[in-house]
Amino acid sequence: MIEVRGVTFSHNGSRETVLREIDFLARGGEITAVLGPNGSGKTTLFQCLLGIWKFQKGDVLFEGESMKHLKRVEIARRISSVPQEHEPPFPYTCFDIVLMGRTAHVDVFSSPGEKDSDLAHEAMEALGIRHLASRPYTRVSGGERQMVLVARCLAQNAPVMLLDEPSAHLDFRNQNLILAKVKQIVRERGLTVIMNLHDPNMALMFSDQVLLLKQGRLIAHGTPDDAITRKNLWDVYGLEVEFLTGSGLRMICPRI
Ligand SMILES: Nc1ncnc2c1ncn2[C@@H]1O[C@H](COP(=O)(O)OP(=O)(O)OP(=O)(O)O)[C@@H](O)[C@H]1O
């Protein structure tokens, strides 16, 4: 469980407040989706949770304890993440990239051991990408890279996972497969997942809680059905939408 209390953040020397008084609770075994227009502060929120940016006000609690004074390696044992862009400088194999997820658990003077390799293989197996193990990461497709990065997150074995647009670069089938897989793993392992998404339909299908951000403020917050409404989508994106229902599903169609 991770609790965000009144987090407020501005970049050094900037007058613009990127995040204002953000409050929410993300529970284990659940997926929290963060939706909001480009530049609304979604990635910055992740960077604050990961300790990359130091917020000026508020606190982040992991299982009730403040993480404010933890070192990056200590945060990495609690929170793993899939960044939006990842371009390694060297053509590591996909397996090496997944194994890097174990860094937070390996002593500075040691190399990853058998247990670390097993966990990396297991993570690739769970996502159905074992066949990519020996392929250079720089020579697989954007979607395959995304799968490798999610596997790296799983191998890190942290109770909280942050996924920044996990379905970016994925084809229609893989977008759905990866989110269904994440949901299954979240339920099985009781992980707390927070993911940034652009498509509210994906949030309706795969999340348990939705946060809607606009210009660094939390405009709405609740179950997908409560938070994703015509009014809230208009307020946040300035877009008129229709809801279509059928087969037990509720989907959004923009009115353009
Ligand atoms: N290093 C930086 N210095 C100053 N301002 C920054 C910096 N990085 C981001 N910003 C600003 O912070 C705001 C929030 O950016 P952020 O990347 O968190 O948005 P986002 O919601 O993730 O956007 P997107 O959906 O496009 O990925 C933007 O206005 C952006 O211009």
The ligand as a MOL file (V3000), in Angstrom:
LIG
                    3D

  0  0  0     0  0            999 V3000
M  V30 BEGIN CTAB
M  V30 COUNTS 31 33 0 0 0
M  V30 BEGIN ATOM
M  V30 1 N 13.0140 19.1320 -16.0260 0
M  V30 2 C 11.9580 19.9510 -16.0610 0
M  V30 3 N 12.0870 21.2610 -15.7320 0
M  V30 4 C 11.0270 22.0970 -15.7340 0
M  V30 5 N 9.7650 21.7070 -16.0620 0
M  V30 6 C 9.5830 20.4220 -16.4060 0
M  V30 7 C 10.6600 19.4720 -16.4300 0
M  V30 8 N 10.1630 18.2640 -16.7790 0
M  V30 9 C 8.8370 18.4470 -16.9800 0
M  V30 10 N 8.5070 19.7370 -16.7670 0
M  V30 11 C 7.1350 20.3160 -16.8540 0
M  V30 12 O 6.3330 19.6620 -15.8870 0
M  V30 13 C 4.9860 19.5340 -16.3650 0
M  V30 14 C 4.5220 18.1000 -16.1680 0
M  V30 15 O 5.2850 17.2400 -16.9940 0
M  V30 16 P 5.0780 15.6600 -16.9740 0
M  V30 17 O 6.1390 15.0560 -17.8390 0
M  V30 18 O 4.9850 15.2020 -15.5810 0
M  V30 19 O 3.6500 15.5270 -17.6690 0
M  V30 20 P 2.8810 14.2190 -18.1550 0
M  V30 21 O 1.4940 14.3370 -17.6460 0
M  V30 22 O 3.6440 12.9950 -17.8000 0
M  V30 23 O 2.8960 14.4290 -19.7330 0
M  V30 24 P 2.8370 13.3650 -20.9520 0
M  V30 25 O 1.4610 12.7920 -20.9550 0
M  V30 26 O 3.0740 14.2310 -22.1440 0
M  V30 27 O 3.9140 12.3460 -20.7620 0
M  V30 28 C 5.0130 20.0020 -17.8190 0
M  V30 29 O 4.4960 21.3010 -17.8680 0
M  V30 30 C 6.4760 19.9880 -18.1870 0
M  V30 31 O 6.7540 20.9760 -19.1370 0
M  V30 END ATOM
M  V30 BEGIN BOND
M  V30 1 1 1 2
M  V30 2 1 2 3
M  V30 3 2 2 7
M  V30 4 2 3 4
M  V30 5 1 4 5
M  V30 6 2 5 6
M  V30 7 1 6 7
M  V30 8 1 6 10
M  V30 9 1 7 8
M  V30 10 2 8 9
M  V30 11 1 9 10
M  V30 12 1 10 11
M  V30 13 1 11 12
M  V30 14 1 11 30
M  V30 15 1 12 13
M  V30 16 1 13 14
M  V30 17 1 13 28
M  V30 18 1 14 15
M  V30 19 1 15 16
M  V30 20 2 16 17
M  V30 21 1 16 18
M  V30 22 1 16 19
M  V30 23 1 19 20
M  V30 24 2 20 21
M  V30 25 1 20 22
M  V30 26 1 20 23
M  V30 27 1 23 24
M  V30 28 2 24 25
M  V30 29 1 24 26
M  V30 30 1 24 27
M  V30 31 1 28 29
M  V30 32 1 28 30
M  V30 33 1 30 31
M  V30 END BOND
M  V30 END CTAB
M  END
